[in-house]
Amino acid sequence: DLNIHIKLIGASGFGKSVNFATFLRNFLNSFSDIDTLFIHDYKGIESSRMEKFIEQSEQKEELEKRIITSTTIDELEDILVKLKVVYEYRRVVISENNWLNYKGGKIIVMIDEYNIGMSALESKNKFERKKAEQVERMIKDFSMLYRAMNMYLIIVGQSNQVQDNWSSTLNKQTSIG
């Protein structure tokens, strides 16, 4: 039962992808508790595995509606913009009705290879750098606010590069695994 944001960091070969896949398998086994699962993978490995899983599933139509995969920073930005709308909607529903009546499903965002996407923060290309800064800001907002609305983040990256890019906000809001 996920009730915190999780950060998985480690050197190459440390087992981050194995843990990522384990989380994913566990989520799929208890999918009735999850409203939507977003899987962002800059390398595309986990995304393509998930797309194959969905394609072969007997529940293909249902899974296609509730599992969204992406691989580019633009797609991640689109997902985060949509999740901000969901967050705002849930916040209004809760403030008008109260916590006891709230039935919003769990939303999980899994980001693999965070450091690859955030390497654009160091880019000489002004457009790429601005896009990465915007996405990083949205991820920080997600980590600080969204958990209260049943929205959780699992983020994975290389330890030597993540520590350079990982903000103190994300460090405070995630549990290190």
Summary of the structure (lengths in Angstrom):
residues: 177
radius of gyration: 16.1
end to end distance: 15.3
largest distance: 49.4
contacts: 529
relative contact order: 0.22
helix: 62%
strand: 20%
